[in-house]
Amino acid sequence: MPTESQGVSNVDGGLWAGSVTRRGQRLTISNRVVTKLNFYVARYGSVGDVTYRIRKVSDDSVIASGTVSGLTTSFVWKEATLSPQVTINEAVRILVEYNAGNSSNYVRVRYQDTDVKAGEVYTLYYDGANHDLSQWDCA
């Protein structure tokens, strides 16, 4: 099964309720079944389970999701198995989502503050809207 990756990162951003609650990558997946997502993540303070999701760009609906737990204070690659496993053939956002915690207890997600993945962009969600930043890429 083909694998896509972007392992370069030099910055991290937090996720908690009332702030940024999603971080990830916007890209087009062409006729492929995606079974797992892997992000370079850590925690600050205490956090619970974290959700990885694939959402349609067209209407923000969820295509597939999975959960990871046991984040540590050191960054590690954490993988989630997705359900359902469906064929994707459209523009999507692959995301780490966390809508709990606060500025003392949050999820950290690594990204690169330069454009290293052609045709893909870093994406985040706050103030009730998605924001795409073409000059960055998520790890």
Contacts in CASP RR format, 6 or more apart in sequence:
PFRMAT RR
TARGET T0000
AUTHOR 0000-0000-0000
METHOD contacts of the structure
MODEL  1
MPTESQGVSNVDGGLWAGSVTRRGQRLTISNRVVTKLNFYVARYGSVGDV
TYRIRKVSDDSVIASGTVSGLTTSFVWKEATLSPQVTINEAVRILVEYNA
GNSSNYVRVRYQDTDVKAGEVYTLYYDGANHDLSQWDCA
1 33 0 8 1.000
1 35 0 8 1.000
2 32 0 8 1.000
5 38 0 8 1.000
6 25 0 8 1.000
6 112 0 8 1.000
6 116 0 8 1.000
6 117 0 8 1.000
6 120 0 8 1.000
6 137 0 8 1.000
6 138 0 8 1.000
6 139 0 8 1.000
7 40 0 8 1.000
7 139 0 8 1.000
8 112 0 8 1.000
8 116 0 8 1.000
8 137 0 8 1.000
8 139 0 8 1.000
9 40 0 8 1.000
9 110 0 8 1.000
9 111 0 8 1.000
9 112 0 8 1.000
9 139 0 8 1.000
10 112 0 8 1.000
10 113 0 8 1.000
11 110 0 8 1.000
11 111 0 8 1.000
11 112 0 8 1.000
11 113 0 8 1.000
12 42 0 8 1.000
12 75 0 8 1.000
12 108 0 8 1.000
12 109 0 8 1.000
12 110 0 8 1.000
12 111 0 8 1.000
13 20 0 8 1.000
13 23 0 8 1.000
13 108 0 8 1.000
13 109 0 8 1.000
13 110 0 8 1.000
13 111 0 8 1.000
14 20 0 8 1.000
14 23 0 8 1.000
14 44 0 8 1.000
14 106 0 8 1.000
14 107 0 8 1.000
14 108 0 8 1.000
14 109 0 8 1.000
15 21 0 8 1.000
15 22 0 8 1.000
15 23 0 8 1.000
15 96 0 8 1.000
15 97 0 8 1.000
15 98 0 8 1.000
15 99 0 8 1.000
15 106 0 8 1.000
15 107 0 8 1.000
15 108 0 8 1.000
15 109 0 8 1.000
16 98 0 8 1.000
16 99 0 8 1.000
16 100 0 8 1.000
16 101 0 8 1.000
16 102 0 8 1.000
16 103 0 8 1.000
16 105 0 8 1.000
16 106 0 8 1.000
16 107 0 8 1.000
17 99 0 8 1.000
17 100 0 8 1.000
17 101 0 8 1.000
17 102 0 8 1.000
18 99 0 8 1.000
18 126 0 8 1.000
19 103 0 8 1.000
19 106 0 8 1.000
19 126 0 8 1.000
20 124 0 8 1.000
20 125 0 8 1.000
20 126 0 8 1.000
21 97 0 8 1.000
21 98 0 8 1.000
21 99 0 8 1.000
21 125 0 8 1.000
21 126 0 8 1.000
22 53 0 8 1.000
22 93 0 8 1.000
22 95 0 8 1.000
22 96 0 8 1.000
22 97 0 8 1.000
22 123 0 8 1.000
22 124 0 8 1.000
22 125 0 8 1.000
22 130 0 8 1.000
23 95 0 8 1.000
23 96 0 8 1.000
23 109 0 8 1.000
23 111 0 8 1.000
23 122 0 8 1.000
23 123 0 8 1.000
23 124 0 8 1.000
23 125 0 8 1.000
23 138 0 8 1.000
24 39 0 8 1.000
24 93 0 8 1.000
24 94 0 8 1.000
24 95 0 8 1.000
24 96 0 8 1.000
24 109 0 8 1.000
24 111 0 8 1.000
24 122 0 8 1.000
24 123 0 8 1.000
24 124 0 8 1.000
24 138 0 8 1.000
25 93 0 8 1.000
25 94 0 8 1.000
25 117 0 8 1.000
25 120 0 8 1.000
25 121 0 8 1.000
25 122 0 8 1.000
25 123 0 8 1.000
25 137 0 8 1.000
25 138 0 8 1.000
26 57 0 8 1.000
26 91 0 8 1.000
26 92 0 8 1.000
26 93 0 8 1.000
26 120 0 8 1.000
26 121 0 8 1.000
26 122 0 8 1.000
26 123 0 8 1.000
26 132 0 8 1.000
27 91 0 8 1.000
27 92 0 8 1.000
27 94 0 8 1.000
27 117 0 8 1.000
27 119 0 8 1.000
27 120 0 8 1.000
27 121 0 8 1.000
28 90 0 8 1.000
28 91 0 8 1.000
28 92 0 8 1.000
28 119 0 8 1.000
29 88 0 8 1.000
29 89 0 8 1.000
29 90 0 8 1.000
29 92 0 8 1.000
30 89 0 8 1.000
31 87 0 8 1.000
31 88 0 8 1.000
31 89 0 8 1.000
32 87 0 8 1.000
32 88 0 8 1.000
32 89 0 8 1.000
33 85 0 8 1.000
33 86 0 8 1.000
33 87 0 8 1.000
33 88 0 8 1.000
34 54 0 8 1.000
34 64 0 8 1.000
34 82 0 8 1.000
34 85 0 8 1.000
34 88 0 8 1.000
34 94 0 8 1.000
35 81 0 8 1.000
35 82 0 8 1.000
35 85 0 8 1.000
36 79 0 8 1.000
36 80 0 8 1.000
36 81 0 8 1.000
36 82 0 8 1.000
37 52 0 8 1.000
37 54 0 8 1.000
37 66 0 8 1.000
37 79 0 8 1.000
37 80 0 8 1.000
37 82 0 8 1.000
37 94 0 8 1.000
38 77 0 8 1.000
38 78 0 8 1.000
38 79 0 8 1.000
38 80 0 8 1.000
39 52 0 8 1.000
39 77 0 8 1.000
39 78 0 8 1.000
39 96 0 8 1.000
39 109 0 8 1.000
39 110 0 8 1.000
39 138 0 8 1.000
39 139 0 8 1.000
40 75 0 8 1.000
40 76 0 8 1.000
40 77 0 8 1.000
40 78 0 8 1.000
40 109 0 8 1.000
40 110 0 8 1.000
40 139 0 8 1.000
41 50 0 8 1.000
41 68 0 8 1.000
41 71 0 8 1.000
41 75 0 8 1.000
41 76 0 8 1.000
41 78 0 8 1.000
41 96 0 8 1.000
41 107 0 8 1.000
41 108 0 8 1.000
41 109 0 8 1.000
41 110 0 8 1.000
42 71 0 8 1.000
42 72 0 8 1.000
42 73 0 8 1.000
42 74 0 8 1.000
42 75 0 8 1.000
42 76 0 8 1.000
42 107 0 8 1.000
42 108 0 8 1.000
43 70 0 8 1.000
43 71 0 8 1.000
43 72 0 8 1.000
43 73 0 8 1.000
43 105 0 8 1.000
43 106 0 8 1.000
43 107 0 8 1.000
43 108 0 8 1.000
44 73 0 8 1.000
44 104 0 8 1.000
44 105 0 8 1.000
44 106 0 8 1.000
44 107 0 8 1.000
44 108 0 8 1.000
45 73 0 8 1.000
45 104 0 8 1.000
45 105 0 8 1.000
45 106 0 8 1.000
46 105 0 8 1.000
47 71 0 8 1.000
47 98 0 8 1.000
47 100 0 8 1.000
47 101 0 8 1.000
47 105 0 8 1.000
47 106 0 8 1.000
47 107 0 8 1.000
48 69 0 8 1.000
48 70 0 8 1.000
48 71 0 8 1.000
48 100 0 8 1.000
49 67 0 8 1.000
49 68 0 8 1.000
49 69 0 8 1.000
50 67 0 8 1.000
50 68 0 8 1.000
50 69 0 8 1.000
50 71 0 8 1.000
50 78 0 8 1.000
50 96 0 8 1.000
50 97 0 8 1.000
50 98 0 8 1.000
50 107 0 8 1.000
51 65 0 8 1.000
51 66 0 8 1.000
51 67 0 8 1.000
51 80 0 8 1.000
51 96 0 8 1.000
51 97 0 8 1.000
51 98 0 8 1.000
52 65 0 8 1.000
52 66 0 8 1.000
52 67 0 8 1.000
52 68 0 8 1.000
52 80 0 8 1.000
52 82 0 8 1.000
52 94 0 8 1.000
52 95 0 8 1.000
52 96 0 8 1.000
52 97 0 8 1.000
53 62 0 8 1.000
53 63 0 8 1.000
53 64 0 8 1.000
53 65 0 8 1.000
53 66 0 8 1.000
53 94 0 8 1.000
53 95 0 8 1.000
53 97 0 8 1.000
54 62 0 8 1.000
54 63 0 8 1.000
54 64 0 8 1.000
54 65 0 8 1.000
54 82 0 8 1.000
54 88 0 8 1.000
54 92 0 8 1.000
54 93 0 8 1.000
54 94 0 8 1.000
54 95 0 8 1.000
55 61 0 8 1.000
55 62 0 8 1.000
55 63 0 8 1.000
55 92 0 8 1.000
55 93 0 8 1.000
55 95 0 8 1.000
56 63 0 8 1.000
56 90 0 8 1.000
56 91 0 8 1.000
56 92 0 8 1.000
57 90 0 8 1.000
57 91 0 8 1.000
57 92 0 8 1.000
57 93 0 8 1.000
58 90 0 8 1.000
58 91 0 8 1.000
60 130 0 8 1.000
63 86 0 8 1.000
63 88 0 8 1.000
63 92 0 8 1.000
64 82 0 8 1.000
64 83 0 8 1.000
64 84 0 8 1.000
64 85 0 8 1.000
64 86 0 8 1.000
65 80 0 8 1.000
65 82 0 8 1.000
65 83 0 8 1.000
66 80 0 8 1.000
66 81 0 8 1.000
66 82 0 8 1.000
66 83 0 8 1.000
67 80 0 8 1.000
68 78 0 8 1.000
68 79 0 8 1.000
68 80 0 8 1.000
71 78 0 8 1.000
71 107 0 8 1.000
75 108 0 8 1.000
75 110 0 8 1.000
93 123 0 8 1.000
93 130 0 8 1.000
94 138 0 8 1.000
95 123 0 8 1.000
95 125 0 8 1.000
96 107 0 8 1.000
96 109 0 8 1.000
97 125 0 8 1.000
98 106 0 8 1.000
98 107 0 8 1.000
109 138 0 8 1.000
109 139 0 8 1.000
110 138 0 8 1.000
110 139 0 8 1.000
111 122 0 8 1.000
111 136 0 8 1.000
111 137 0 8 1.000
111 138 0 8 1.000
111 139 0 8 1.000
112 136 0 8 1.000
112 137 0 8 1.000
112 138 0 8 1.000
112 139 0 8 1.000
113 135 0 8 1.000
113 136 0 8 1.000
114 135 0 8 1.000
114 136 0 8 1.000
114 137 0 8 1.000
115 121 0 8 1.000
115 134 0 8 1.000
115 135 0 8 1.000
115 136 0 8 1.000
115 137 0 8 1.000
116 137 0 8 1.000
117 137 0 8 1.000
120 137 0 8 1.000
121 132 0 8 1.000
121 133 0 8 1.000
121 134 0 8 1.000
121 136 0 8 1.000
121 137 0 8 1.000
122 132 0 8 1.000
122 133 0 8 1.000
122 134 0 8 1.000
122 135 0 8 1.000
122 136 0 8 1.000
122 137 0 8 1.000
122 138 0 8 1.000
123 130 0 8 1.000
123 131 0 8 1.000
123 132 0 8 1.000
123 133 0 8 1.000
123 138 0 8 1.000
124 130 0 8 1.000
124 131 0 8 1.000
124 133 0 8 1.000
125 131 0 8 1.000
END
